[in-house]
Amino acid sequence: MSRRSHTKLYHVRLMSNINTLSNRVLGHAVLPEFVPPGSPTGERIAVEYLLAQSDRGDLLGPKQDSKAGSCFARDTSRSSGGGKS
């Protein structure tokens, strides 16, 4: 007989803790289909790899303002026309 949970959980840490505790108390996993994610390896994904190989690694980080020296996202509120004067 195969066990399958009908629980709808999407919080990885919660699902992992539930399985750990249920294995300790009940002797089996409550969420048997859950497989915890692996540890990060630091391996680059395809886009990061290609940018780094083409000497365009500067596109991987956030943009910096040369005057302020801080990072921030593009400000689109000024171009909307609905701001205060």
N, C-alpha and C positions, 0 to 999 in steps of 0.2 A: 504494500500500500504506500503510495507516494504522498508526502505531505507538501502542501502548498498553501501559503498564507493568502488571505484575501484582503490584507491590510494595505491601505494606500498611504504609505509614508514616503517622503522625499528628502528628509533630513538625514544625511549620511552619518553624521556623528551619533544621532539618536538611534538609528537602525543598528549601528555597530555596537553601541552600549546595550541595546535590548538583547541582541544575540549573545554577547559576552555574559550578561547576567543570567539569561535563560539557560545557557549551557552550564553555568555554575549551579543553578538551583534545580532546573528540571532535567538536565542531562542531554538536552537537545536544543537546537536553534529554533526560535519562534518564527524567524524569517529565513528559511533555508535557502531561498533563491538569492539572497543578498550576498554579494561578494565585495568586501571593502576595497576601495581604490588602492593602487600601488603607490609607493613612495615616489616623489618627484625625482627624476634623474638628472635634470638640468639640460636634457637634450633639447635642441632647438626644433621647432616645427618648421615645415617647408618654407613658409614665407620668411621667417627669421633667418633661416639658413641661407636662402638666396640673397637676401639683403646684405648679410654679413659677407658673403662671398663676392658680391659686386661692389664692395667698398661703400655701400649705402647704409651701413649700420646706424648712421645718425638718424635715420627714419624710425628706428625701433623705440627710441626714448621720447618723452614728452617734449614739446617745443618750449624753449626758454626765451624770455624777453631779455634782450641784451641790456636795456636800461636798468630794469629792476633786478635782473638776475634770478628771477623766480619763474617757476613753471605754472602755466595755466592754460586752460582750454580756450579755444577760439571764442571770442565774445561776439555773439550774434544779436545781442539786445540793442546795440546802437543802430544797426541797419534796419530794424523793424519799423521805424518811423513812428512808433507809439510811445516814445519816451518823453520825459519832461524837458522843457527848454530852460 
